[in-house]
Amino acid sequence: MDCIGLIREFLKDRLGADPETVVPGALLADLGVDSLMMLELMFEFEDHFGIKLASDLKTPGTVGELVELMDRLIAEQKS
């Protein structure tokens, strides 16, 4: 599963979000992602991709920003 797929599944399971609304330009806040849910989502990324995220990461505002951040971190830690 890729990053956007993980986000879509996570938001569908937790919030009942329609996966078709989880697109790169969508604001995470508009999808119902608050600071606590963002932490849960970060833990999900850590577990799924076997990476460790820094506690001082800048919080992304959109789905696309989150995907870019996770893709970059995954690539850095896997290389």
mmJSON file of the N, C-alpha and C atoms, coordinates in Angstrom:
{"data_MODEL":{"atom_site":{
"group_PDB":["ATOM","ATOM","ATOM","ATOM","ATOM","ATOM","ATOM","ATOM","ATOM","ATOM","ATOM","ATOM","ATOM","ATOM","ATOM","ATOM","ATOM","ATOM","ATOM","ATOM","ATOM","ATOM","ATOM","ATOM","ATOM","ATOM","ATOM","ATOM","ATOM","ATOM","ATOM","ATOM","ATOM","ATOM","ATOM","ATOM","ATOM","ATOM","ATOM","ATOM","ATOM","ATOM","ATOM","ATOM","ATOM","ATOM","ATOM","ATOM","ATOM","ATOM","ATOM","ATOM","ATOM","ATOM","ATOM","ATOM","ATOM","ATOM","ATOM","ATOM","ATOM","ATOM","ATOM","ATOM","ATOM","ATOM","ATOM","ATOM","ATOM","ATOM","ATOM","ATOM","ATOM","ATOM","ATOM","ATOM","ATOM","ATOM","ATOM","ATOM","ATOM","ATOM","ATOM","ATOM","ATOM","ATOM","ATOM","ATOM","ATOM","ATOM","ATOM","ATOM","ATOM","ATOM","ATOM","ATOM","ATOM","ATOM","ATOM","ATOM","ATOM","ATOM","ATOM","ATOM","ATOM","ATOM","ATOM","ATOM","ATOM","ATOM","ATOM","ATOM","ATOM","ATOM","ATOM","ATOM","ATOM","ATOM","ATOM","ATOM","ATOM","ATOM","ATOM","ATOM","ATOM","ATOM","ATOM","ATOM","ATOM","ATOM","ATOM","ATOM","ATOM","ATOM","ATOM","ATOM","ATOM","ATOM","ATOM","ATOM","ATOM","ATOM","ATOM","ATOM","ATOM","ATOM","ATOM","ATOM","ATOM","ATOM","ATOM","ATOM","ATOM","ATOM","ATOM","ATOM","ATOM","ATOM","ATOM","ATOM","ATOM","ATOM","ATOM","ATOM","ATOM","ATOM","ATOM","ATOM","ATOM","ATOM","ATOM","ATOM","ATOM","ATOM","ATOM","ATOM","ATOM","ATOM","ATOM","ATOM","ATOM","ATOM","ATOM","ATOM","ATOM","ATOM","ATOM","ATOM","ATOM","ATOM","ATOM","ATOM","ATOM","ATOM","ATOM","ATOM","ATOM","ATOM","ATOM","ATOM","ATOM","ATOM","ATOM","ATOM","ATOM","ATOM","ATOM","ATOM","ATOM","ATOM","ATOM","ATOM","ATOM","ATOM","ATOM","ATOM","ATOM","ATOM","ATOM","ATOM","ATOM","ATOM","ATOM","ATOM","ATOM","ATOM","ATOM","ATOM","ATOM","ATOM","ATOM","ATOM","ATOM","ATOM","ATOM","ATOM","ATOM"],
"id":[1,2,3,4,5,6,7,8,9,10,11,12,13,14,15,16,17,18,19,20,21,22,23,24,25,26,27,28,29,30,31,32,33,34,35,36,37,38,39,40,41,42,43,44,45,46,47,48,49,50,51,52,53,54,55,56,57,58,59,60,61,62,63,64,65,66,67,68,69,70,71,72,73,74,75,76,77,78,79,80,81,82,83,84,85,86,87,88,89,90,91,92,93,94,95,96,97,98,99,100,101,102,103,104,105,106,107,108,109,110,111,112,113,114,115,116,117,118,119,120,121,122,123,124,125,126,127,128,129,130,131,132,133,134,135,136,137,138,139,140,141,142,143,144,145,146,147,148,149,150,151,152,153,154,155,156,157,158,159,160,161,162,163,164,165,166,167,168,169,170,171,172,173,174,175,176,177,178,179,180,181,182,183,184,185,186,187,188,189,190,191,192,193,194,195,196,197,198,199,200,201,202,203,204,205,206,207,208,209,210,211,212,213,214,215,216,217,218,219,220,221,222,223,224,225,226,227,228,229,230,231,232,233,234,235,236,237],
"type_symbol":["N","C","C","N","C","C","N","C","C","N","C","C","N","C","C","N","C","C","N","C","C","N","C","C","N","C","C","N","C","C","N","C","C","N","C","C","N","C","C","N","C","C","N","C","C","N","C","C","N","C","C","N","C","C","N","C","C","N","C","C","N","C","C","N","C","C","N","C","C","N","C","C","N","C","C","N","C","C","N","C","C","N","C","C","N","C","C","N","C","C","N","C","C","N","C","C","N","C","C","N","C","C","N","C","C","N","C","C","N","C","C","N","C","C","N","C","C","N","C","C","N","C","C","N","C","C","N","C","C","N","C","C","N","C","C","N","C","C","N","C","C","N","C","C","N","C","C","N","C","C","N","C","C","N","C","C","N","C","C","N","C","C","N","C","C","N","C","C","N","C","C","N","C","C","N","C","C","N","C","C","N","C","C","N","C","C","N","C","C","N","C","C","N","C","C","N","C","C","N","C","C","N","C","C","N","C","C","N","C","C","N","C","C","N","C","C","N","C","C","N","C","C","N","C","C","N","C","C","N","C","C","N","C","C","N","C","C"],
"label_atom_id":["N","CA","C","N","CA","C","N","CA","C","N","CA","C","N","CA","C","N","CA","C","N","CA","C","N","CA","C","N","CA","C","N","CA","C","N","CA","C","N","CA","C","N","CA","C","N","CA","C","N","CA","C","N","CA","C","N","CA","C","N","CA","C","N","CA","C","N","CA","C","N","CA","C","N","CA","C","N","CA","C","N","CA","C","N","CA","C","N","CA","C","N","CA","C","N","CA","C","N","CA","C","N","CA","C","N","CA","C","N","CA","C","N","CA","C","N","CA","C","N","CA","C","N","CA","C","N","CA","C","N","CA","C","N","CA","C","N","CA","C","N","CA","C","N","CA","C","N","CA","C","N","CA","C","N","CA","C","N","CA","C","N","CA","C","N","CA","C","N","CA","C","N","CA","C","N","CA","C","N","CA","C","N","CA","C","N","CA","C","N","CA","C","N","CA","C","N","CA","C","N","CA","C","N","CA","C","N","CA","C","N","CA","C","N","CA","C","N","CA","C","N","CA","C","N","CA","C","N","CA","C","N","CA","C","N","CA","C","N","CA","C","N","CA","C","N","CA","C","N","CA","C","N","CA","C","N","CA","C","N","CA","C","N","CA","C","N","CA","C","N","CA","C","N","CA","C"],
"label_alt_id":[null,null,null,null,null,null,null,null,null,null,null,null,null,null,null,null,null,null,null,null,null,null,null,null,null,null,null,null,null,null,null,null,null,null,null,null,null,null,null,null,null,null,null,null,null,null,null,null,null,null,null,null,null,null,null,null,null,null,null,null,null,null,null,null,null,null,null,null,null,null,null,null,null,null,null,null,null,null,null,null,null,null,null,null,null,null,null,null,null,null,null,null,null,null,null,null,null,null,null,null,null,null,null,null,null,null,null,null,null,null,null,null,null,null,null,null,null,null,null,null,null,null,null,null,null,null,null,null,null,null,null,null,null,null,null,null,null,null,null,null,null,null,null,null,null,null,null,null,null,null,null,null,null,null,null,null,null,null,null,null,null,null,null,null,null,null,null,null,null,null,null,null,null,null,null,null,null,null,null,null,null,null,null,null,null,null,null,null,null,null,null,null,null,null,null,null,null,null,null,null,null,null,null,null,null,null,null,null,null,null,null,null,null,null,null,null,null,null,null,null,null,null,null,null,null,null,null,null,null,null,null,null,null,null,null,null,null],
"label_comp_id":["MET","MET","MET","ASP","ASP","ASP","CYS","CYS","CYS","ILE","ILE","ILE","GLY","GLY","GLY","LEU","LEU","LEU","ILE","ILE","ILE","ARG","ARG","ARG","GLU","GLU","GLU","PHE","PHE","PHE","LEU","LEU","LEU","LYS","LYS","LYS","ASP","ASP","ASP","ARG","ARG","ARG","LEU","LEU","LEU","GLY","GLY","GLY","ALA","ALA","ALA","ASP","ASP","ASP","PRO","PRO","PRO","GLU","GLU","GLU","THR","THR","THR","VAL","VAL","VAL","VAL","VAL","VAL","PRO","PRO","PRO","GLY","GLY","GLY","ALA","ALA","ALA","LEU","LEU","LEU","LEU","LEU","LEU","ALA","ALA","ALA","ASP","ASP","ASP","LEU","LEU","LEU","GLY","GLY","GLY","VAL","VAL","VAL","ASP","ASP","ASP","SER","SER","SER","LEU","LEU","LEU","MET","MET","MET","MET","MET","MET","LEU","LEU","LEU","GLU","GLU","GLU","LEU","LEU","LEU","MET","MET","MET","PHE","PHE","PHE","GLU","GLU","GLU","PHE","PHE","PHE","GLU","GLU","GLU","ASP","ASP","ASP","HIS","HIS","HIS","PHE","PHE","PHE","GLY","GLY","GLY","ILE","ILE","ILE","LYS","LYS","LYS","LEU","LEU","LEU","ALA","ALA","ALA","SER","SER","SER","ASP","ASP","ASP","LEU","LEU","LEU","LYS","LYS","LYS","THR","THR","THR","PRO","PRO","PRO","GLY","GLY","GLY","THR","THR","THR","VAL","VAL","VAL","GLY","GLY","GLY","GLU","GLU","GLU","LEU","LEU","LEU","VAL","VAL","VAL","GLU","GLU","GLU","LEU","LEU","LEU","MET","MET","MET","ASP","ASP","ASP","ARG","ARG","ARG","LEU","LEU","LEU","ILE","ILE","ILE","ALA","ALA","ALA","GLU","GLU","GLU","GLN","GLN","GLN","LYS","LYS","LYS","SER","SER","SER"],
"label_asym_id":["A","A","A","A","A","A","A","A","A","A","A","A","A","A","A","A","A","A","A","A","A","A","A","A","A","A","A","A","A","A","A","A","A","A","A","A","A","A","A","A","A","A","A","A","A","A","A","A","A","A","A","A","A","A","A","A","A","A","A","A","A","A","A","A","A","A","A","A","A","A","A","A","A","A","A","A","A","A","A","A","A","A","A","A","A","A","A","A","A","A","A","A","A","A","A","A","A","A","A","A","A","A","A","A","A","A","A","A","A","A","A","A","A","A","A","A","A","A","A","A","A","A","A","A","A","A","A","A","A","A","A","A","A","A","A","A","A","A","A","A","A","A","A","A","A","A","A","A","A","A","A","A","A","A","A","A","A","A","A","A","A","A","A","A","A","A","A","A","A","A","A","A","A","A","A","A","A","A","A","A","A","A","A","A","A","A","A","A","A","A","A","A","A","A","A","A","A","A","A","A","A","A","A","A","A","A","A","A","A","A","A","A","A","A","A","A","A","A","A","A","A","A","A","A","A","A","A","A","A","A","A","A","A","A","A","A","A"],
"label_entity_id":["1","1","1","1","1","1","1","1","1","1","1","1","1","1","1","1","1","1","1","1","1","1","1","1","1","1","1","1","1","1","1","1","1","1","1","1","1","1","1","1","1","1","1","1","1","1","1","1","1","1","1","1","1","1","1","1","1","1","1","1","1","1","1","1","1","1","1","1","1","1","1","1","1","1","1","1","1","1","1","1","1","1","1","1","1","1","1","1","1","1","1","1","1","1","1","1","1","1","1","1","1","1","1","1","1","1","1","1","1","1","1","1","1","1","1","1","1","1","1","1","1","1","1","1","1","1","1","1","1","1","1","1","1","1","1","1","1","1","1","1","1","1","1","1","1","1","1","1","1","1","1","1","1","1","1","1","1","1","1","1","1","1","1","1","1","1","1","1","1","1","1","1","1","1","1","1","1","1","1","1","1","1","1","1","1","1","1","1","1","1","1","1","1","1","1","1","1","1","1","1","1","1","1","1","1","1","1","1","1","1","1","1","1","1","1","1","1","1","1","1","1","1","1","1","1","1","1","1","1","1","1","1","1","1","1","1","1"],
"label_seq_id":[1,1,1,2,2,2,3,3,3,4,4,4,5,5,5,6,6,6,7,7,7,8,8,8,9,9,9,10,10,10,11,11,11,12,12,12,13,13,13,14,14,14,15,15,15,16,16,16,17,17,17,18,18,18,19,19,19,20,20,20,21,21,21,22,22,22,23,23,23,24,24,24,25,25,25,26,26,26,27,27,27,28,28,28,29,29,29,30,30,30,31,31,31,32,32,32,33,33,33,34,34,34,35,35,35,36,36,36,37,37,37,38,38,38,39,39,39,40,40,40,41,41,41,42,42,42,43,43,43,44,44,44,45,45,45,46,46,46,47,47,47,48,48,48,49,49,49,50,50,50,51,51,51,52,52,52,53,53,53,54,54,54,55,55,55,56,56,56,57,57,57,58,58,58,59,59,59,60,60,60,61,61,61,62,62,62,63,63,63,64,64,64,65,65,65,66,66,66,67,67,67,68,68,68,69,69,69,70,70,70,71,71,71,72,72,72,73,73,73,74,74,74,75,75,75,76,76,76,77,77,77,78,78,78,79,79,79],
"pdbx_PDB_ins_code":[null,null,null,null,null,null,null,null,null,null,null,null,null,null,null,null,null,null,null,null,null,null,null,null,null,null,null,null,null,null,null,null,null,null,null,null,null,null,null,null,null,null,null,null,null,null,null,null,null,null,null,null,null,null,null,null,null,null,null,null,null,null,null,null,null,null,null,null,null,null,null,null,null,null,null,null,null,null,null,null,null,null,null,null,null,null,null,null,null,null,null,null,null,null,null,null,null,null,null,null,null,null,null,null,null,null,null,null,null,null,null,null,null,null,null,null,null,null,null,null,null,null,null,null,null,null,null,null,null,null,null,null,null,null,null,null,null,null,null,null,null,null,null,null,null,null,null,null,null,null,null,null,null,null,null,null,null,null,null,null,null,null,null,null,null,null,null,null,null,null,null,null,null,null,null,null,null,null,null,null,null,null,null,null,null,null,null,null,null,null,null,null,null,null,null,null,null,null,null,null,null,null,null,null,null,null,null,null,null,null,null,null,null,null,null,null,null,null,null,null,null,null,null,null,null,null,null,null,null,null,null,null,null,null,null,null,null],
"Cartn_x":[0.847,0.0,0.89,0.529,1.283,0.756,1.39,1.039,-0.399,-0.813,-2.176,-3.203,-2.88,-3.767,-3.917,-2.806,-2.853,-3.705,-3.545,-4.329,-5.813,-6.13,-7.534,-8.146,-7.429,-7.935,-8.103,-7.103,-7.137,-8.36,-8.563,-9.666,-11.02,-11.075,-12.322,-12.666,-11.67,-11.896,-12.228,-11.53,-11.695,-12.852,-13.035,-14.015,-15.15,-15.04,-16.034,-15.9,-14.709,-14.473,-14.531,-15.162,-15.208,-13.804,-13.196,-11.839,-11.668,-12.733,-12.638,-12.444,-12.74,-12.533,-11.113,-10.374,-9.01,-8.06,-7.919,-7.099,-5.987,-4.91,-3.771,-4.117,-5.078,-5.406,-6.329,-6.845,-7.791,-7.093,-7.705,-7.182,-7.476,-6.463,-6.64,-7.696,-7.706,-8.7,-10.114,-10.299,-11.627,-12.088,-11.123,-11.453,-11.728,-11.493,-11.757,-10.525,-9.341,-8.098,-7.694,-7.763,-7.307,-5.908,-5.362,-3.988,-3.826,-4.819,-4.745,-4.802,-5.687,-5.796,-4.525,-3.891,-2.637,-1.567,-1.523,-0.574,-0.859,-2.119,-2.491,-2.085,-2.277,-1.905,-0.394,0.37,1.833,2.271,1.634,1.955,1.635,0.548,0.165,1.255,1.792,2.883,4.112,4.438,5.596,5.434,4.276,4.023,4.02,3.329,3.157,4.449,5.202,6.398,7.695,7.607,8.801,9.79,9.257,10.111,9.926,10.819,10.727,10.608,9.558,9.33,9.801,10.407,10.863,9.648,9.766,8.648,8.461,9.437,9.356,8.997,8.339,7.927,6.911,7.029,6.046,4.753,3.65,2.364,1.9,1.675,1.204,-0.238,-0.592,-1.942,-2.857,-2.258,-3.063,-2.643,-3.484,-3.161,-1.881,-1.749,-0.57,0.712,0.657,1.829,2.215,1.214,1.479,2.105,1.595,2.152,3.6,3.87,5.24,6.18,5.75,6.562,6.861,5.833,6.025,6.88,6.645,7.459,8.929,9.19,10.575,11.205,10.477,11.004,11.23,10.32,10.463,11.702,11.862,13.029,14.33,14.355,15.565,15.93,14.943,15.227,15.453,14.995,15.195,16.508,17.108,18.356,19.585],
"Cartn_y":[-1.183,0.0,1.243,2.217,3.459,4.43,5.599,6.565,7.062,7.448,7.986,6.883,5.652,4.535,4.331,4.456,4.321,5.431,6.644,7.776,7.546,7.121,6.873,5.795,4.7,3.616,4.07,4.783,5.282,6.178,7.141,8.086,7.424,6.438,5.695,4.92,4.246,3.457,4.323,5.44,6.266,7.256,7.828,8.902,8.58,7.453,7.135,8.001,8.565,9.459,8.675,9.253,8.663,8.735,7.591,7.6,8.517,8.747,9.617,11.083,11.451,12.835,13.054,11.957,12.048,12.159,13.397,13.723,14.677,14.78,15.609,17.034,17.665,19.05,19.209,18.113,18.193,18.622,19.566,19.998,18.922,18.562,17.534,17.945,19.212,19.703,19.549,19.795,19.659,18.202,17.281,15.851,15.357,16.232,15.879,15.491,15.729,15.365,16.489,16.201,17.15,16.73,17.405,17.129,15.715,15.227,13.878,12.83,13.042,12.102,12.136,13.293,13.388,12.522,12.555,11.7,10.229,9.857,8.473,8.076,8.989,8.727,8.571,9.388,9.271,7.92,7.48,6.16,5.058,5.244,4.27,4.183,5.335,5.349,4.636,4.921,4.264,2.744,2.28,0.844,0.203,0.823,0.228,0.196,1.286,1.396,1.113,0.845,0.519,1.664,2.873,4.049,4.687,5.618,6.379,7.844,8.489,9.896,10.773,11.892,12.85,13.53,13.888,14.517,15.987,16.558,17.978,18.201,17.227,17.39,18.508,19.256,20.294,19.6,20.011,19.395,19.809,18.83,19.156,19.648,20.463,21.005,20.264,19.624,18.923,17.461,16.677,15.271,15.175,16.014,15.996,16.31,17.282,17.618,16.449,15.767,14.618,13.487,13.243,12.197,12.52,13.762,14.166,13.982,14.395,14.269,12.799,11.972,10.551,9.859,10.162,9.565,9.913,11.173,11.612,10.903,10.836,10.193,8.693,8.062,6.624,6.393,7.205,7.059,7.297,8.311,8.622,7.473,6.893,5.873,4.491,4.287,2.998,2.945,4.114,4.131,3.972],
"Cartn_z":[0.0,0.0,0.0,-0.812,-0.86,0.198,0.294,1.35,1.233,0.035,-0.08,0.188,-0.17,0.124,1.62,2.346,3.799,4.409,3.927,4.44,4.166,2.95,2.592,3.492,3.682,4.517,5.967,6.479,7.854,8.075,7.165,7.336,7.113,6.254,6.056,7.33,7.909,9.117,10.325,10.492,11.695,11.59,10.388,10.245,9.275,8.6,7.589,6.351,6.143,4.999,3.693,2.7,1.362,0.771,0.418,-0.122,-1.337,-2.089,-3.268,-2.894,-1.648,-1.203,-0.693,-0.485,0.039,-1.148,-1.621,-2.783,-2.345,-3.144,-2.725,-2.295,-2.926,-2.582,-1.389,-0.849,0.264,1.553,2.244,3.536,4.57,5.329,6.355,7.375,7.75,8.717,8.172,6.877,6.272,6.259,6.264,6.288,7.709,8.707,10.097,10.888,10.322,11.003,11.96,13.266,14.272,14.73,15.718,16.136,16.705,17.436,17.98,16.862,15.914,14.802,13.952,13.83,13.081,13.756,15.081,15.801,15.537,15.577,15.296,13.877,12.943,11.554,11.415,12.129,12.103,12.672,13.759,14.322,13.32,12.586,11.557,10.477,10.075,9.095,9.648,10.909,11.524,11.521,11.943,12.009,10.625,9.698,8.379,7.566,7.62,6.779,7.534,8.837,9.611,9.702,9.875,9.977,11.343,11.676,12.916,12.544,13.011,12.703,13.847,13.514,14.518,15.146,16.407,17.111,16.714,16.017,15.661,14.189,13.556,12.167,12.033,10.944,10.65,10.229,10.81,10.517,9.124,8.251,6.899,6.926,5.941,5.88,4.926,3.909,2.913,2.816,2.188,1.954,1.128,0.106,-0.75,0.019,0.921,1.733,2.631,3.179,4.028,3.215,2.029,1.16,0.81,0.422,0.074,1.258,2.436,3.643,3.941,3.915,4.22,3.169,1.893,0.823,1.013,1.358,1.558,2.755,3.866,5.077,4.881,4.179,3.894,3.04,1.998,1.116,1.873,2.736,3.512,4.447,5.093,6.092,5.492,4.265,3.612,2.839,2.612,1.828,2.705],
"occupancy":[1.0,1.0,1.0,1.0,1.0,1.0,1.0,1.0,1.0,1.0,1.0,1.0,1.0,1.0,1.0,1.0,1.0,1.0,1.0,1.0,1.0,1.0,1.0,1.0,1.0,1.0,1.0,1.0,1.0,1.0,1.0,1.0,1.0,1.0,1.0,1.0,1.0,1.0,1.0,1.0,1.0,1.0,1.0,1.0,1.0,1.0,1.0,1.0,1.0,1.0,1.0,1.0,1.0,1.0,1.0,1.0,1.0,1.0,1.0,1.0,1.0,1.0,1.0,1.0,1.0,1.0,1.0,1.0,1.0,1.0,1.0,1.0,1.0,1.0,1.0,1.0,1.0,1.0,1.0,1.0,1.0,1.0,1.0,1.0,1.0,1.0,1.0,1.0,1.0,1.0,1.0,1.0,1.0,1.0,1.0,1.0,1.0,1.0,1.0,1.0,1.0,1.0,1.0,1.0,1.0,1.0,1.0,1.0,1.0,1.0,1.0,1.0,1.0,1.0,1.0,1.0,1.0,1.0,1.0,1.0,1.0,1.0,1.0,1.0,1.0,1.0,1.0,1.0,1.0,1.0,1.0,1.0,1.0,1.0,1.0,1.0,1.0,1.0,1.0,1.0,1.0,1.0,1.0,1.0,1.0,1.0,1.0,1.0,1.0,1.0,1.0,1.0,1.0,1.0,1.0,1.0,1.0,1.0,1.0,1.0,1.0,1.0,1.0,1.0,1.0,1.0,1.0,1.0,1.0,1.0,1.0,1.0,1.0,1.0,1.0,1.0,1.0,1.0,1.0,1.0,1.0,1.0,1.0,1.0,1.0,1.0,1.0,1.0,1.0,1.0,1.0,1.0,1.0,1.0,1.0,1.0,1.0,1.0,1.0,1.0,1.0,1.0,1.0,1.0,1.0,1.0,1.0,1.0,1.0,1.0,1.0,1.0,1.0,1.0,1.0,1.0,1.0,1.0,1.0,1.0,1.0,1.0,1.0,1.0,1.0,1.0,1.0,1.0,1.0,1.0,1.0,1.0,1.0,1.0,1.0,1.0,1.0],
"B_iso_or_equiv":[0.0,0.0,0.0,0.0,0.0,0.0,0.0,0.0,0.0,0.0,0.0,0.0,0.0,0.0,0.0,0.0,0.0,0.0,0.0,0.0,0.0,0.0,0.0,0.0,0.0,0.0,0.0,0.0,0.0,0.0,0.0,0.0,0.0,0.0,0.0,0.0,0.0,0.0,0.0,0.0,0.0,0.0,0.0,0.0,0.0,0.0,0.0,0.0,0.0,0.0,0.0,0.0,0.0,0.0,0.0,0.0,0.0,0.0,0.0,0.0,0.0,0.0,0.0,0.0,0.0,0.0,0.0,0.0,0.0,0.0,0.0,0.0,0.0,0.0,0.0,0.0,0.0,0.0,0.0,0.0,0.0,0.0,0.0,0.0,0.0,0.0,0.0,0.0,0.0,0.0,0.0,0.0,0.0,0.0,0.0,0.0,0.0,0.0,0.0,0.0,0.0,0.0,0.0,0.0,0.0,0.0,0.0,0.0,0.0,0.0,0.0,0.0,0.0,0.0,0.0,0.0,0.0,0.0,0.0,0.0,0.0,0.0,0.0,0.0,0.0,0.0,0.0,0.0,0.0,0.0,0.0,0.0,0.0,0.0,0.0,0.0,0.0,0.0,0.0,0.0,0.0,0.0,0.0,0.0,0.0,0.0,0.0,0.0,0.0,0.0,0.0,0.0,0.0,0.0,0.0,0.0,0.0,0.0,0.0,0.0,0.0,0.0,0.0,0.0,0.0,0.0,0.0,0.0,0.0,0.0,0.0,0.0,0.0,0.0,0.0,0.0,0.0,0.0,0.0,0.0,0.0,0.0,0.0,0.0,0.0,0.0,0.0,0.0,0.0,0.0,0.0,0.0,0.0,0.0,0.0,0.0,0.0,0.0,0.0,0.0,0.0,0.0,0.0,0.0,0.0,0.0,0.0,0.0,0.0,0.0,0.0,0.0,0.0,0.0,0.0,0.0,0.0,0.0,0.0,0.0,0.0,0.0,0.0,0.0,0.0,0.0,0.0,0.0,0.0,0.0,0.0,0.0,0.0,0.0,0.0,0.0,0.0],
"pdbx_formal_charge":[null,null,null,null,null,null,null,null,null,null,null,null,null,null,null,null,null,null,null,null,null,null,null,null,null,null,null,null,null,null,null,null,null,null,null,null,null,null,null,null,null,null,null,null,null,null,null,null,null,null,null,null,null,null,null,null,null,null,null,null,null,null,null,null,null,null,null,null,null,null,null,null,null,null,null,null,null,null,null,null,null,null,null,null,null,null,null,null,null,null,null,null,null,null,null,null,null,null,null,null,null,null,null,null,null,null,null,null,null,null,null,null,null,null,null,null,null,null,null,null,null,null,null,null,null,null,null,null,null,null,null,null,null,null,null,null,null,null,null,null,null,null,null,null,null,null,null,null,null,null,null,null,null,null,null,null,null,null,null,null,null,null,null,null,null,null,null,null,null,null,null,null,null,null,null,null,null,null,null,null,null,null,null,null,null,null,null,null,null,null,null,null,null,null,null,null,null,null,null,null,null,null,null,null,null,null,null,null,null,null,null,null,null,null,null,null,null,null,null,null,null,null,null,null,null,null,null,null,null,null,null,null,null,null,null,null,null],
"auth_seq_id":[1,1,1,2,2,2,3,3,3,4,4,4,5,5,5,6,6,6,7,7,7,8,8,8,9,9,9,10,10,10,11,11,11,12,12,12,13,13,13,14,14,14,15,15,15,16,16,16,17,17,17,18,18,18,19,19,19,20,20,20,21,21,21,22,22,22,23,23,23,24,24,24,25,25,25,26,26,26,27,27,27,28,28,28,29,29,29,30,30,30,31,31,31,32,32,32,33,33,33,34,34,34,35,35,35,36,36,36,37,37,37,38,38,38,39,39,39,40,40,40,41,41,41,42,42,42,43,43,43,44,44,44,45,45,45,46,46,46,47,47,47,48,48,48,49,49,49,50,50,50,51,51,51,52,52,52,53,53,53,54,54,54,55,55,55,56,56,56,57,57,57,58,58,58,59,59,59,60,60,60,61,61,61,62,62,62,63,63,63,64,64,64,65,65,65,66,66,66,67,67,67,68,68,68,69,69,69,70,70,70,71,71,71,72,72,72,73,73,73,74,74,74,75,75,75,76,76,76,77,77,77,78,78,78,79,79,79],
"auth_comp_id":["MET","MET","MET","ASP","ASP","ASP","CYS","CYS","CYS","ILE","ILE","ILE","GLY","GLY","GLY","LEU","LEU","LEU","ILE","ILE","ILE","ARG","ARG","ARG","GLU","GLU","GLU","PHE","PHE","PHE","LEU","LEU","LEU","LYS","LYS","LYS","ASP","ASP","ASP","ARG","ARG","ARG","LEU","LEU","LEU","GLY","GLY","GLY","ALA","ALA","ALA","ASP","ASP","ASP","PRO","PRO","PRO","GLU","GLU","GLU","THR","THR","THR","VAL","VAL","VAL","VAL","VAL","VAL","PRO","PRO","PRO","GLY","GLY","GLY","ALA","ALA","ALA","LEU","LEU","LEU","LEU","LEU","LEU","ALA","ALA","ALA","ASP","ASP","ASP","LEU","LEU","LEU","GLY","GLY","GLY","VAL","VAL","VAL","ASP","ASP","ASP","SER","SER","SER","LEU","LEU","LEU","MET","MET","MET","MET","MET","MET","LEU","LEU","LEU","GLU","GLU","GLU","LEU","LEU","LEU","MET","MET","MET","PHE","PHE","PHE","GLU","GLU","GLU","PHE","PHE","PHE","GLU","GLU","GLU","ASP","ASP","ASP","HIS","HIS","HIS","PHE","PHE","PHE","GLY","GLY","GLY","ILE","ILE","ILE","LYS","LYS","LYS","LEU","LEU","LEU","ALA","ALA","ALA","SER","SER","SER","ASP","ASP","ASP","LEU","LEU","LEU","LYS","LYS","LYS","THR","THR","THR","PRO","PRO","PRO","GLY","GLY","GLY","THR","THR","THR","VAL","VAL","VAL","GLY","GLY","GLY","GLU","GLU","GLU","LEU","LEU","LEU","VAL","VAL","VAL","GLU","GLU","GLU","LEU","LEU","LEU","MET","MET","MET","ASP","ASP","ASP","ARG","ARG","ARG","LEU","LEU","LEU","ILE","ILE","ILE","ALA","ALA","ALA","GLU","GLU","GLU","GLN","GLN","GLN","LYS","LYS","LYS","SER","SER","SER"],
"auth_asym_id":["A","A","A","A","A","A","A","A","A","A","A","A","A","A","A","A","A","A","A","A","A","A","A","A","A","A","A","A","A","A","A","A","A","A","A","A","A","A","A","A","A","A","A","A","A","A","A","A","A","A","A","A","A","A","A","A","A","A","A","A","A","A","A","A","A","A","A","A","A","A","A","A","A","A","A","A","A","A","A","A","A","A","A","A","A","A","A","A","A","A","A","A","A","A","A","A","A","A","A","A","A","A","A","A","A","A","A","A","A","A","A","A","A","A","A","A","A","A","A","A","A","A","A","A","A","A","A","A","A","A","A","A","A","A","A","A","A","A","A","A","A","A","A","A","A","A","A","A","A","A","A","A","A","A","A","A","A","A","A","A","A","A","A","A","A","A","A","A","A","A","A","A","A","A","A","A","A","A","A","A","A","A","A","A","A","A","A","A","A","A","A","A","A","A","A","A","A","A","A","A","A","A","A","A","A","A","A","A","A","A","A","A","A","A","A","A","A","A","A","A","A","A","A","A","A","A","A","A","A","A","A","A","A","A","A","A","A"],
"auth_atom_id":["N","CA","C","N","CA","C","N","CA","C","N","CA","C","N","CA","C","N","CA","C","N","CA","C","N","CA","C","N","CA","C","N","CA","C","N","CA","C","N","CA","C","N","CA","C","N","CA","C","N","CA","C","N","CA","C","N","CA","C","N","CA","C","N","CA","C","N","CA","C","N","CA","C","N","CA","C","N","CA","C","N","CA","C","N","CA","C","N","CA","C","N","CA","C","N","CA","C","N","CA","C","N","CA","C","N","CA","C","N","CA","C","N","CA","C","N","CA","C","N","CA","C","N","CA","C","N","CA","C","N","CA","C","N","CA","C","N","CA","C","N","CA","C","N","CA","C","N","CA","C","N","CA","C","N","CA","C","N","CA","C","N","CA","C","N","CA","C","N","CA","C","N","CA","C","N","CA","C","N","CA","C","N","CA","C","N","CA","C","N","CA","C","N","CA","C","N","CA","C","N","CA","C","N","CA","C","N","CA","C","N","CA","C","N","CA","C","N","CA","C","N","CA","C","N","CA","C","N","CA","C","N","CA","C","N","CA","C","N","CA","C","N","CA","C","N","CA","C","N","CA","C","N","CA","C","N","CA","C","N","CA","C","N","CA","C","N","CA","C","N","CA","C","N","CA","C"],
"pdbx_PDB_model_num":[1,1,1,1,1,1,1,1,1,1,1,1,1,1,1,1,1,1,1,1,1,1,1,1,1,1,1,1,1,1,1,1,1,1,1,1,1,1,1,1,1,1,1,1,1,1,1,1,1,1,1,1,1,1,1,1,1,1,1,1,1,1,1,1,1,1,1,1,1,1,1,1,1,1,1,1,1,1,1,1,1,1,1,1,1,1,1,1,1,1,1,1,1,1,1,1,1,1,1,1,1,1,1,1,1,1,1,1,1,1,1,1,1,1,1,1,1,1,1,1,1,1,1,1,1,1,1,1,1,1,1,1,1,1,1,1,1,1,1,1,1,1,1,1,1,1,1,1,1,1,1,1,1,1,1,1,1,1,1,1,1,1,1,1,1,1,1,1,1,1,1,1,1,1,1,1,1,1,1,1,1,1,1,1,1,1,1,1,1,1,1,1,1,1,1,1,1,1,1,1,1,1,1,1,1,1,1,1,1,1,1,1,1,1,1,1,1,1,1,1,1,1,1,1,1,1,1,1,1,1,1,1,1,1,1,1,1]
}}}
